[in-house]
Amino acid sequence: MNETVRLTAWVRGRVQGVGFRWFTRATALRLGGLVGFASNLGDGRVQVVAEGPRAQCEQLLDWLRTGDTPGKVDGVSEIWDVPRGGYEGFGIR
């Protein structure tokens, strides 16, 4: 069973100004089946919202935590929810 879910993740560390959002988008597209966005927040974190199959969302979360990301990730917090829809693809905000 591969339910459709919504993952919201907040990434802390040196993740702004290093191409982090672009690489997050590229990773989401490579995993396939994901829509959503990556956005810089005013406090220096990056927020990632991804909707799609749970397996791909879990892979994206694993990449955010342990993957070869640009910058330096100090930690990731996440919440899981039901999809809200409304995304055409995976964007950068």
C-alpha positions in Angstrom: 0.0 0.0 0.0 1.5 3.3 -1.1 -0.8 6.0 0.1 -0.6 9.6 -1.1 0.6 11.9 1.7 1.8 15.4 2.4 5.2 15.9 3.9 6.1 19.3 5.3 9.8 19.5 6.4 11.8 22.4 7.9 15.5 22.2 7.2 17.9 24.0 9.6 21.5 24.8 9.0 23.4 26.6 6.2 20.8 26.0 3.6 20.1 29.4 2.0 22.2 30.9 -0.7 23.9 27.5 -1.6 21.5 26.1 -4.2 19.6 24.0 -1.6 16.1 24.7 -3.0 17.2 23.9 -6.6 18.8 20.6 -5.6 15.7 19.7 -3.5 13.5 20.3 -6.6 15.9 18.2 -8.7 15.8 15.4 -6.2 12.0 15.5 -6.0 11.7 15.3 -9.8 14.3 12.5 -9.9 12.3 10.5 -7.4 9.1 11.0 -9.4 5.5 11.4 -8.5 6.0 14.4 -6.2 4.5 17.9 -6.4 5.1 20.8 -4.0 7.7 23.4 -3.4 10.9 24.5 -1.5 10.9 27.9 0.0 13.4 30.1 2.0 12.0 31.2 5.3 13.0 34.5 7.0 14.7 32.7 9.9 17.2 31.0 7.7 15.5 27.6 7.3 14.1 26.1 4.1 10.6 24.7 4.1 9.9 21.8 1.8 6.3 20.7 1.1 5.9 17.5 -1.0 2.8 15.6 -1.9 2.8 12.2 -3.5 3.3 8.5 -2.7 4.5 7.9 0.8 7.6 6.0 -0.4 8.9 8.9 -2.5 8.2 11.4 0.3 10.1 9.2 2.7 13.0 9.0 0.2 13.0 12.8 -0.1 13.0 13.2 3.7 16.0 10.7 3.9 17.8 12.8 1.3 17.2 16.0 3.2 18.6 14.4 6.4 21.5 12.4 5.1 21.9 13.0 1.4 24.6 14.9 -0.5 22.9 18.3 -0.1 24.4 21.7 -0.7 25.4 23.7 2.4 25.2 22.0 5.8 22.0 20.5 7.3 22.0 20.7 11.1 18.5 19.1 11.4 15.2 18.4 9.9 11.7 18.6 11.5 8.7 17.2 9.7 5.0 16.6 9.9 2.8 14.3 7.9 -0.7 15.1 6.7 -3.3 14.4 4.0 -2.6 16.0 0.6 -4.3 19.4 -0.1 -3.6 19.4 -3.8 -3.3 22.5 -6.0 0.3 22.0 -7.1 1.2 21.7 -10.8 4.7 20.4 -10.3 7.6 20.9 -7.9 8.6 24.6 -7.7 11.0 26.9 -6.0 9.5 29.8 -4.0 
